[in-house]
Amino acid sequence: LDKMNTTINDSSMLSLEGFIVSPEAAHPLFLLTLAVYLVIFIGNVTVFSVIVFQKTLHEPMYLMICNMSVCDLIGSTAVMPRLMADFLTEVRYISYAACVVQAFCVHVYGSAVQLILTVMAYDRYIAICDPLRYNSIMTTRTLVKLCSLAWGGALVLIIILLALTLRLPRCRSQIVHAYCNNSSLFLLSCAETTVNNIYGLFITFFLSSLSFLVIVWTYIRILITCLYKRQSSSKSKAIHTCATHLTVYIIFELSSLFIIIVQRFQNVTPTAKKMVGVLFFTLPPCVNPIIYGIQTKKIWNNVLKSLLDKMNTTIDDSSMLSLEGFIVSPEAAHPLFLLTLAVYLVIFIGNVTVSSVIVFQKTLHEPMYLMLCNMSVCDLIGSTAVMPRLMADFLTEVKYISYAACVVQAFCVHFYGSAAQLILTAMAYDRYIAICDPLRYNSIMTTRTLVKLCSLAWGGAFVLIIILFALTLRLPRCRSQIVHAYCNNAALFLLSCADTTVNNIYGLFITFFLSSLSFLVIVWTYIRILITCLYKRQSSSKSKAIHTCATHLTVYIIFELTILFTIIMQRLQNVNPNARKMFGLLITTFPPCVNPIIYGIYTKEIRNNVLKCFKNTILPNQ
């Protein structure tokens, strides 16, 4: 504001109401918005770059998808960076010029998307109903005309819309939405806005009707063509080439319809209405790149090819390893990808929520909760080391990984397992002091002691795993096949033809040392806790022991049982290779998935603070 030489009372500045949230909920919402925007930005930039730089994708269908990615970037970038800034400040102001620019980008995005989807429908119609003349009809000149018509038509319609709004005199300075749009701009005026309302409704009706009628007509013609030809190849082509377009169109229209319906409800809170309004600029741009990757195999293959080219590697390069992964049919690959994505999202959202609530809620800055926060970070490391790579492998038939990437993945997997056991051991000591010596708890479990315990857990795991990999990396390699679904230390030293006795001994030593240490410490502490509860014979003491120890004990039992189950399944000879690999994944998926749920069920303070943040965000008036 100082740089602009303006003040709050300046007529060129508008007050932006935005989301009414508590200070405790502001930072988690900022991080969530940032994460969503990064997914949108990386996904759409990747699709755009691959199509632009890969000449094999310079076809009308892919170039229109490229236009859709640009459109999604315009819509999300117009709203989300400003929204993130608003979460970090209590007093929100925006200049009138900036508000007009944001409104212009928002409406251009909505209009251009509908017109580009209409053009894509025409392209699919020609490709399937008149394939012999496709190349002569859909020439470069025709494609440029169609894309120019889509963007130009959207620009002209929106310029006229905002020109009608800018002519109105202003008598208010409050924007009651989370972002600027045409309706919020002309509501600043006390003049007659009938013309604006009529033209706004005309644009909405015209674009929606045009896209709907053209798409329905083209798909009826495509369906008739497929039924008339009665050729399975024709039907298959129709499904594969139209699925992307139809899915994107349905998601876009359903998002628009959902927003309109919610805005009409009177009993919905203003914050909830604003959140649903932002959905229009987050859901379609977020899922569209995923849909392009799933439905359009050629794009995904070129993404992987580009990554390999940038690494200056080839399949025959000695630094590349063949990763066997899961042996699945092409029909099962996409459902497995979606299942893995769903599980990873549950893990990510759950653990980020727990760690964010503990970090930003000062009432939870106690040793027990801070150790739970460490466990959430540990779970994120383990799952993120394996699952994103696994999702990528489901979408490609040829699976390769560089030796360096394999070592990093294996390091993270073993580091996760070691750190989790040591953190659980430290948590047992904390519970022992809290219940057996409660009067001295605050003097023993000081911030300094807590930092020492956490540093010992993370540092001990780091040192043990560094030595483990130093022994593995010294071995010469004579093989290049990883027969697991992901890289681990055993898979790495099996690449060598040299003697691996030392590796086996040290690996067994780490496993035995960490398992024995955690088991003995936890058994000893819980025996002492049980004796204390029985000796005191106080129901309050027993209740406290159950409630404070239940989370820790449940997490530990699940972690150890998962490891034991995985080891048993690996030893059985008659187990299917895919089943063996799937059981091997349990250690990096099951505990990280259920741990946040356990924290919420057993730990009342975490559950209440999560609900408090949610209520402050969605229901601020209650």
C-alpha positions in Angstrom: 0.0 0.0 0.0 2.9 2.4 0.8 4.4 1.7 -2.7 1.1 2.5 -4.3 0.8 5.7 -2.2 -2.7 4.7 -1.2 -4.6 4.4 2.0 -7.5 2.3 3.2 -9.8 5.2 2.5 -8.6 5.7 -1.1 -11.4 5.4 -3.6 -9.3 3.2 -5.9 -9.0 0.5 -3.1 -11.7 -2.1 -2.5 -12.2 -4.2 0.7 -12.2 -7.9 -0.1 -14.2 -9.9 2.4 -12.7 -13.3 1.5 -12.9 -16.2 3.9 -13.8 -15.5 7.5 -11.6 -17.9 9.3 -9.9 -18.0 12.7 -6.1 -17.3 12.9 -5.5 -21.0 13.9 -7.2 -22.2 10.7 -5.5 -19.6 8.4 -2.1 -21.4 8.1 -3.5 -24.9 7.4 -5.8 -23.4 4.7 -2.8 -21.6 3.2 -0.8 -24.8 3.0 -3.8 -26.7 1.6 -4.4 -24.0 -1.1 -0.6 -24.0 -1.9 -0.6 -27.8 -2.3 -3.6 -27.7 -4.6 -2.2 -24.9 -6.7 1.2 -26.7 -7.1 -0.6 -29.9 -8.3 -2.6 -27.8 -10.8 0.5 -25.8 -12.0 2.9 -28.8 -12.3 0.2 -31.0 -13.9 -0.9 -28.5 -16.6 2.7 -27.2 -17.3 3.8 -30.8 -17.8 1.0 -31.6 -20.2 1.6 -28.3 -22.1 5.4 -28.8 -22.3 5.2 -32.4 -23.5 2.7 -31.6 -26.3 4.7 -28.5 -27.4 8.1 -30.1 -27.4 7.1 -33.6 -28.7 6.5 -33.4 -32.5 4.7 -36.8 -32.5 1.9 -35.0 -30.5 1.5 -32.2 -33.0 -2.0 -33.4 -33.9 -5.3 -31.5 -33.6 -6.6 -33.5 -30.6 -3.4 -33.0 -28.5 -3.0 -29.3 -29.5 -6.6 -28.7 -28.3 -5.7 -30.4 -25.0 -2.7 -28.1 -24.8 -5.1 -25.1 -25.2 -7.2 -26.6 -22.3 -4.1 -26.7 -20.1 -3.3 -23.0 -20.8 -7.0 -22.2 -20.0 -6.8 -24.1 -16.7 -3.6 -22.2 -15.8 -5.3 -18.9 -16.4 -8.3 -19.7 -14.3 -6.4 -21.1 -11.3 -3.7 -18.5 -11.4 -6.3 -15.7 -11.5 -7.7 -16.8 -8.1 -5.4 -19.0 -6.0 -2.2 -16.9 -5.5 -4.4 -14.0 -4.3 -6.4 -16.4 -2.1 -3.2 -17.7 -0.5 -2.1 -14.1 0.3 -5.5 -13.3 1.9 -5.2 -16.3 4.3 -2.0 -14.7 5.7 -3.4 -11.2 6.4 -6.4 -10.1 8.4 -7.0 -6.8 6.5 -7.6 -7.5 2.8 -7.6 -4.8 0.1 -7.4 -4.9 -3.6 -7.1 -2.1 -6.1 -10.1 -1.6 -8.5 -7.8 -2.2 -11.5 -6.5 -5.5 -10.0 -10.1 -6.5 -9.3 -11.1 -5.9 -12.9 -8.1 -7.9 -14.2 -9.0 -10.8 -11.9 -12.6 -10.7 -13.0 -11.6 -10.6 -16.6 -9.3 -13.7 -16.3 -12.0 -15.6 -14.3 -14.7 -15.1 -17.0 -12.3 -15.6 -20.0 -11.4 -19.0 -18.4 -15.0 -20.1 -18.1 -16.0 -18.9 -21.6 -12.9 -20.2 -23.3 -13.1 -23.7 -21.7 -16.7 -24.1 -23.1 -15.7 -23.0 -26.6 -12.6 -25.2 -26.7 -14.6 -28.2 -25.5 -17.1 -27.5 -28.3 -14.2 -27.3 -30.9 -12.8 -30.6 -29.5 -16.2 -32.3 -30.0 -16.2 -31.3 -33.7 -12.6 -32.7 -34.1 -13.7 -36.0 -32.6 -16.8 -36.1 -34.9 -14.6 -35.7 -38.0 -12.0 -38.2 -36.7 -14.6 -41.0 -36.2 -17.4 -40.3 -38.6 -15.2 -39.2 -41.6 -11.7 -40.7 -40.9 -10.6 -40.8 -44.6 -11.1 -37.0 -45.0 -9.8 -36.2 -41.4 -6.3 -35.0 -42.5 -7.8 -32.9 -45.4 -10.4 -31.3 -43.2 -8.5 -30.8 -39.9 -5.5 -29.0 -41.5 -3.2 -26.7 -39.5 -5.1 -23.7 -41.0 -8.5 -25.1 -39.9 -7.1 -25.9 -36.4 -5.7 -22.3 -36.0 -9.1 -20.9 -37.1 -11.0 -23.1 -34.6 -8.7 -22.2 -31.7 -8.7 -18.5 -32.7 -12.5 -18.6 -32.8 -12.7 -20.1 -29.3 -10.2 -17.7 -27.7 -11.4 -14.7 -29.8 -15.0 -15.4 -29.1 -14.4 -15.6 -25.3 -12.4 -12.4 -25.3 -15.0 -10.4 -27.3 -17.9 -11.6 -25.1 -16.1 -10.9 -21.9 -14.7 -7.5 -23.0 -18.3 -6.4 -23.8 -19.5 -7.8 -20.4 -16.9 -5.8 -18.4 -17.3 -2.7 -20.6 -21.0 -2.6 -19.5 -19.8 -2.9 -15.9 -17.0 -0.3 -16.0 -19.4 2.4 -17.3 -21.3 2.2 -13.9 -20.5 4.7 -11.2 -19.4 3.2 -7.9 -20.9 4.0 -4.5 -19.7 1.0 -2.5 -16.2 -0.5 -1.9 -16.9 -3.9 -0.4 -16.4 -7.2 -2.4 -18.4 -9.8 -0.5 -16.8 -12.8 -2.4 -13.5 -14.6 -2.0 -12.4 -13.2 -5.4 -13.5 -10.6 -7.9 -16.0 -11.4 -10.7 -18.4 -9.4 -12.8 -21.4 -9.7 -10.5 -19.3 -8.5 -7.5 -18.1 -5.5 -9.6 -21.5 -4.2 -10.8 -22.9 -4.7 -7.2 -20.5 -1.9 -6.2 -22.7 0.5 -8.2 -26.0 2.0 -7.0 -27.1 2.6 -10.6 -29.5 0.4 -12.7 -27.8 -2.9 -13.6 -30.6 -4.5 -15.7 -28.6 -4.4 -18.9 -25.6 -6.1 -17.1 -27.9 -8.9 -15.7 -29.5 -9.5 -19.1 -26.2 -9.6 -21.0 -24.6 -11.8 -18.3 -27.5 -14.3 -18.5 -27.3 -14.2 -22.3 -23.6 -15.1 -22.3 -24.2 -18.0 -19.8 -27.1 -19.3 -21.8 -25.5 -18.9 -25.2 -22.2 -20.7 -24.2 -23.8 -23.5 -22.2 -26.4 -24.1 -24.9 -23.9 -24.0 -27.8 -21.5 -26.4 -26.2 -24.2 -28.8 -25.0 -26.1 -28.9 -28.4 -22.8 -29.3 -30.4 -21.5 -32.0 -28.1 -24.8 -33.9 -27.9 -25.2 -33.8 -31.8 -21.6 -34.9 -32.4 -21.8 -37.8 -29.9 -25.1 -39.0 -31.4 -23.5 -39.0 -34.8 -20.5 -40.9 -33.4 -22.8 -43.5 -31.7 -24.7 -44.0 -34.9 -21.5 -44.4 -36.9 -20.2 -47.0 -34.4 -23.5 -49.0 -34.4 -23.8 -48.8 -38.2 -20.2 -50.0 -38.9 -20.5 -52.8 -36.2 -16.7 -52.9 -36.0 -15.1 -53.5 -32.6 -12.1 -51.4 -33.7 -14.3 -48.5 -34.5 -16.1 -48.7 -31.1 -12.7 -49.0 -29.4 -11.4 -46.0 -31.2 -14.5 -44.0 -30.2 -14.2 -44.9 -26.6 -10.5 -44.1 -26.3 -10.5 -40.9 -28.3 -13.7 -39.5 -26.9 -13.3 -40.5 -23.2 -10.9 -37.7 -22.4 -13.1 -35.0 -23.9 -16.4 -36.3 -22.5 -14.9 -36.7 -19.0 -13.5 -33.2 -18.9 -16.7 -31.7 -20.2 -18.9 -33.6 -17.7 -16.7 -32.6 -14.7 -16.7 -28.9 -15.9 -20.4 -28.8 -16.3 -21.2 -30.6 -13.0 -18.9 -28.2 -11.2 -20.7 -25.3 -12.6 -24.1 -26.8 -11.8 -23.1 -27.7 -8.3 -21.9 -24.1 -7.6 -25.2 -22.6 -9.0 -27.3 -24.9 -6.8 -25.3 -24.2 -3.6 -25.4 -20.5 -4.2 -29.2 -20.7 -4.3 -29.5 -22.3 -0.9 -30.3 -19.8 1.9 -29.2 -21.9 4.8 -25.6 -22.4 3.6 -23.0 -20.3 5.4 -21.2 -17.5 3.5 -17.9 -19.2 4.0 -19.2 -22.5 2.6 -20.6 -20.7 -0.5 -17.3 -19.0 -1.1 -15.5 -22.3 -0.8 -17.8 -24.0 -3.3 -17.3 -21.0 -5.6 -13.5 -21.5 -5.6 -14.1 -25.2 -6.5 -14.8 -24.1 -10.1 -11.1 -22.9 -10.4 -9.6 -25.9 -8.5 -11.4 -29.2 -9.3 -11.4 -29.1 -13.2 -7.8 -27.7 -13.5 -6.6 -30.2 -10.9 -8.1 -33.4 -12.3 -7.8 -32.6 -16.0 -4.1 -33.4 -16.3 -4.7 -36.7 -14.5 -7.5 -37.5 -17.0 -5.3 -36.6 -19.9 -2.6 -39.0 -18.5 -5.1 -41.9 -17.8 -7.2 -41.7 -21.0 -4.5 -40.5 -23.4 -1.7 -43.1 -23.1 0.4 -41.3 -25.8 0.8 -38.2 -23.6 1.9 -40.2 -20.5 4.4 -42.2 -22.6 5.9 -39.0 -23.9 6.1 -37.6 -20.4 8.2 -40.6 -19.3 10.2 -40.4 -22.6 11.0 -36.7 -21.9 12.1 -37.5 -18.4 14.5 -40.1 -19.7 15.8 -37.8 -22.4 16.5 -35.0 -19.9 18.4 -37.5 -17.7 20.5 -38.2 -20.8 20.0 -41.9 -20.3 18.8 -44.8 -22.4 17.5 -48.2 -21.6 20.9 -49.8 -22.4 22.7 -47.3 -20.1 24.4 -49.0 -17.2 23.0 -46.4 -14.8 19.4 -47.6 -15.6 17.7 -50.5 -13.8 14.7 -52.5 -15.0 12.0 -52.5 -12.3 9.8 -55.5 -12.6 6.9 -54.0 -10.5 3.4 -55.5 -10.7 2.6 -57.7 -13.7 -0.9 -56.5 -14.6 -3.0 -56.3 -17.7 -3.6 -52.9 -19.4 -7.3 -53.1 -18.4 -6.3 -53.5 -14.7 -3.6 -50.8 -14.8 -5.9 -47.7 -14.6 -8.1 -49.0 -11.8 -5.0 -49.9 -9.8 -3.6 -46.4 -10.5 -6.8 -44.8 -9.2 -6.8 -47.1 -6.1 -3.2 -46.2 -5.3 -3.9 -42.5 -5.8 -6.9 -42.7 -3.5 -4.8 -44.5 -0.8 -2.0 -42.0 -1.1 -4.4 -39.0 -0.9 -5.9 -40.5 2.3 -2.3 -40.9 3.8 -1.2 -37.4 2.6 -4.3 -35.5 3.8 -4.5 -37.4 7.1 -0.9 -37.0 8.1 -0.6 -33.4 6.9 -3.8 -32.5 8.8 -2.4 -34.1 12.0 1.0 -32.4 11.7 -0.5 -29.0 10.8 -2.9 -29.0 13.7 -0.2 -29.9 16.2 2.2 -27.3 14.8 -0.2 -24.4 14.6 -2.2 -25.2 17.8 -0.1 -23.9 20.8 -2.3 -26.0 23.2 -0.9 -29.1 21.6 2.8 -28.1 22.0 3.4 -31.0 24.5 5.9 -33.9 24.2 3.2 -36.5 23.5 1.7 -34.5 20.6 5.0 -33.4 19.2 6.1 -37.0 19.0 2.9 -37.8 17.2 3.8 -35.0 14.8 7.2 -36.7 14.2 5.4 -40.0 13.5 3.2 -38.2 10.9 6.3 -36.8 9.2 7.8 -40.3 9.2 4.7 -41.8 7.7 4.8 -39.2 4.9 8.4 -40.0 4.1 7.7 -43.8 3.9 4.6 -43.5 1.7 5.9 -40.7 -0.6 9.1 -42.7 -1.2 7.0 -45.6 -2.8 3.5 -44.6 -3.9 4.1 -41.8 -6.5 6.6 -44.0 -8.3 4.2 -46.9 -8.1 1.4 -44.8 -9.7 3.7 -43.9 -12.5 4.6 -47.6 -13.1 0.9 -48.5 -13.5 0.6 -46.2 -16.4 3.6 -47.4 -18.4 4.5 -50.9 -19.7 8.3 -50.3 -19.8 9.5 -49.6 -16.2 13.0 -48.2 -15.7 14.6 -46.4 -12.8 18.1 -44.8 -12.5 20.5 -46.4 -10.0 20.7 -43.1 -8.1 16.9 -42.8 -7.8 16.7 -46.5 -6.7 19.3 -45.8 -3.9 17.3 -42.7 -2.8 14.1 -44.7 -2.7 15.6 -47.6 -0.8 17.2 -45.2 1.7 13.9 -43.4 2.4 12.1 -46.8 2.9 14.6 -48.1 5.4 15.0 -44.7 7.1 11.2 -44.6 7.6 11.1 -48.1 9.1 14.1 -47.4 11.5 12.9 -43.9 12.5 9.3 -45.1 13.2 10.6 -47.8 15.7 12.9 -45.4 17.5 10.2 -42.7 17.7 7.8 -45.3 19.2 10.4 -46.2 21.7 10.9 -42.5 22.7 7.1 -42.2 23.0 7.0 -45.2 25.4 9.5 -43.5 27.7 7.4 -40.3 27.6 4.2 -42.3 28.6 6.2 -44.0 31.4 7.3 -40.7 32.9 3.8 -39.1 32.5 2.1 -41.9 34.4 4.7 -43.3 36.8 6.2 -40.0 37.8 3.6 -37.3 37.0 4.8 -34.7 39.6 8.3 -34.6 37.9 7.0 -34.9 34.3 7.4 -31.2 33.4 10.9 -31.1 35.0 12.1 -34.3 33.2 10.3 -33.9 29.8 11.6 -30.4 29.1 11.9 -28.9 25.6 15.6 -29.8 25.7 14.9 -33.4 26.6 12.3 -33.7 23.9 14.7 -32.3 21.3 17.4 -34.8 22.5 15.0 -37.8 22.2 13.7 -36.8 18.8 17.2 -36.1 17.5 18.4 -39.4 18.9 15.6 -41.2 17.1 16.1 -39.5 13.7 19.9 -39.4 14.0 20.2 -43.0 15.1 18.1 -44.2 12.2 20.1 -42.0 9.8 23.5 -43.4 11.0 22.3 -47.0 10.9 20.9 -46.7 7.4 23.9 -44.7 6.1 26.2 -47.6 7.2 23.8 -50.1 5.6 24.0 -48.4 2.2 27.7 -47.7 2.4 28.2 -51.5 2.5 25.8 -52.0 -0.4 27.2 -49.2 -2.7 30.7 -50.6 -2.4 29.6 -53.8 -4.3 30.2 -54.1 -8.1 27.0 -54.6 -10.2 26.5 -57.4 -12.7 22.7 -57.4 -12.9 20.2 -54.7 -13.8 16.8 -56.2 -12.8 14.9 -55.2 -9.7 12.4 -58.0 -9.0 10.3 -56.0 -6.5 7.7 -53.3 -6.8 10.1 -50.8 -5.3 13.8 -50.5 -4.4 15.1 -51.7 -1.1 18.5 -52.7 0.3 18.0 -56.4 -0.4 17.1 -55.7 -4.0 20.2 -53.5 -4.4 22.8 -55.9 -3.1 21.2 -58.7 -5.2 22.3 -56.8 -8.2 25.9 -57.8 -7.3 27.6 -61.1 -8.0 30.1 -60.5 -5.2 29.9 -61.9 -1.7 27.2 -60.2 0.3 27.7 -62.0 3.7 28.6 -58.7 5.5 25.5 -57.0 4.1 23.3 -59.8 5.3 24.8 -59.9 8.7 24.6 -56.1 9.2 21.0 -56.0 7.8 19.9 -58.7 10.3 21.8 -56.9 13.1 19.8 -53.6 12.4 16.5 -55.5 12.2 17.2 -57.4 15.4 18.6 -54.4 17.3 15.8 -52.0 16.5 13.0 -54.6 17.0 14.5 -55.8 20.3 15.2 -52.3 21.6 11.7 -51.1 20.9 10.1 -54.3 22.1 12.1 -54.4 25.4 11.7 -50.7 26.2 7.9 -50.8 25.4 7.3 -54.0 27.4 9.3 -52.6 30.4 7.5 -49.3 30.4 4.1 -50.8 30.2 4.8 -53.3 32.9 5.9 -50.3 35.1 2.7 -48.4 34.1 0.5 -51.4 34.9 2.2 -51.9 38.3 1.7 -48.2 39.0 -2.0 -48.3 38.1 -2.6 -51.5 40.2 -0.5 -50.1 43.2 -2.4 -46.8 43.3 -5.8 -48.5 42.8 -7.3 -45.3 41.5 -9.8 -45.4 38.7 -8.6 -42.0 37.5 -5.0 -43.3 37.2 -6.2 -46.4 35.2 -8.4 -44.2 33.0 -5.4 -41.9 32.3 -3.2 -44.8 31.5 -5.7 -46.2 29.0 -6.4 -42.9 27.3 -2.8 -41.7 27.0 -1.2 -45.1 26.1 -3.9 -46.4 23.8 -2.7 -44.3 20.8 0.9 -45.3 21.2 0.2 -49.0 21.9 -2.2 -49.3 18.9 0.2 -47.7 16.5 3.1 -49.9 17.7 1.1 -53.1 17.5 -0.1 -52.3 14.0 3.4 -51.4 12.8 5.0 -54.6 14.3 2.1 -56.9 13.1 2.4 -55.4 9.6 6.2 -56.1 9.5 5.6 -59.7 10.8 2.9 -60.4 8.3 5.1 -59.1 5.5 8.0 -61.3 6.5 5.8 -64.4 6.7 4.3 -63.8 3.3 7.8 -63.2 1.8 8.9 -66.7 3.1 6.0 -68.6 1.6 6.9 -70.3 -1.7 3.4 -70.8 -3.1 2.4 -67.2 -3.0 1.7 -65.4 -6.3 4.6 -62.9 -7.2 2.1 -60.0 -7.5 0.6 -60.9 -4.1 4.1 -61.1 -2.5 4.8 -57.6 -3.9 1.5 -56.3 -2.7 2.2 -57.6 0.8 5.6 -56.0 0.6 3.9 -52.6 0.1 1.8 -52.9 3.3 4.5 -51.5 5.6 4.6 -48.2 3.7 0.8 -47.9 3.2 -1.2 -49.5 6.0 0.4 -47.9 9.1 0.6 -44.4 7.5 -3.1 -44.8 6.4 -4.6 -45.8 9.7 -2.3 -43.8 12.1 -4.0 -40.4 11.6 -7.4 -42.2 12.2 -6.0 -43.7 15.4 -4.8 -40.3 16.6 -8.2 -38.9 16.0 -10.1 -41.8 17.7 -7.9 -42.2 20.8 -6.6 -38.6 21.2 -9.4 -36.4 22.1 -7.3 -33.2 22.0 -6.3 -33.8 18.3 -9.8 -34.7 17.3 -11.3 -31.6 19.0 -8.7 -29.3 17.4 -9.3 -30.8 13.9 -13.0 -30.3 14.3 -12.4 -26.8 15.7 -10.4 -25.8 12.6 -13.1 -27.3 10.4 -15.9 -25.5 12.2 -14.0 -22.2 12.2 -13.6 -22.5 8.5 -17.0 -23.8 7.4 -19.3 -22.6 10.2 -17.7 -19.4 11.6 -21.0 -18.0 12.9 -21.9 -20.9 15.1 
